[in-house]
Amino acid sequence: MIEAYRQRKYIEDITYIKDELNGSEGLRDALQTSVEFGATTLSIEGRKMAFGSNHKDGPQRTKFCDLLLGALDDFMLKILIVCAIFSIVVDTSFATAATIGHAWVDGTAILFAVAVVSGVTAWSDYKKEGQFLKQQLLEEGSKISKIMRDSKEVPIHRNNIVVGDMIKIETGMNIPVDGVVIEGNGVMADESAMTGESDHLPKEALEKCIQR
């Protein structure tokens, strides 16, 4: 059905469901689910094995060393590093016996300043990224959907949704899966994340589309 949707021109995916899956009831029968009872708890693992999981890995924190290397990847800092090395080489090469002991000081001071600037920048980015990820984790934990399981409406995290679950769509929610509308009136969806268009598009029940 997904492949029919991807390759469609107009309504080939609807025609496929009508002719090959015997309509919306045939689709539910094939997935062993229903509007009244939903999926059974005992079938969850089998559904994950057959269709895969809806689990989405959380964002990974950038290592401090990577942030430090990123901070050093600055044109001005690169110039300072080259100048510092050049200064150390020249000063020590032409130093006399009286000045050899401190000929390296100027260049080393520049390198130390570069290290401080890049370290502070990397640490600041590291702290800000940590706060951002903490906020994301809080938002991720609140992404709960109501579904039918064993004839009961239960709230679960979107990562635990499986193929065959009947999801209750509520106003303003971010629909967590690809699916078909079984029942509903006046459903409007914002598909700007996929299409770039901000207009809300109407979504009709699958059975109404098949009957047309």
HELIX and SHEET records of a PDB file:
HELIX    1   1 ILE A    2  ARG A    6  1                                   5    
HELIX    2   2 GLU A   12  GLU A   20  1                                   9    
HELIX    3   3 GLY A   23  ALA A   30  1                                   8    
HELIX    4   4 THR A   41  SER A   43  5                                   3    
HELIX    5   5 ILE A   44  PHE A   51  1                                   8    
HELIX    6   6 PHE A   64  LEU A   72  1                                   9    
HELIX    7   7 PHE A   75  SER A   93  1                                  19    
HELIX    8   8 VAL A  105  GLY A  141  1                                  37    
HELIX    9   9 ARG A  158  ASN A  160  5                                   3    
HELIX   10  10 SER A  192  THR A  195  1                                   4    
HELIX   11  11 LEU A  206  GLN A  211  1                                   6    
SHEET    1   A 3 LYS A 152  HIS A 157  0                                        
SHEET    2   A 3 ILE A 144  ARG A 149 -1                                        
SHEET    3   A 3 MET A 166  LYS A 168 -1                                        
SHEET    1   B 2 VAL A 187  ASP A 190  0                                        
SHEET    2   B 2 HIS A 200  LYS A 203 -1                                        
END                                                                             
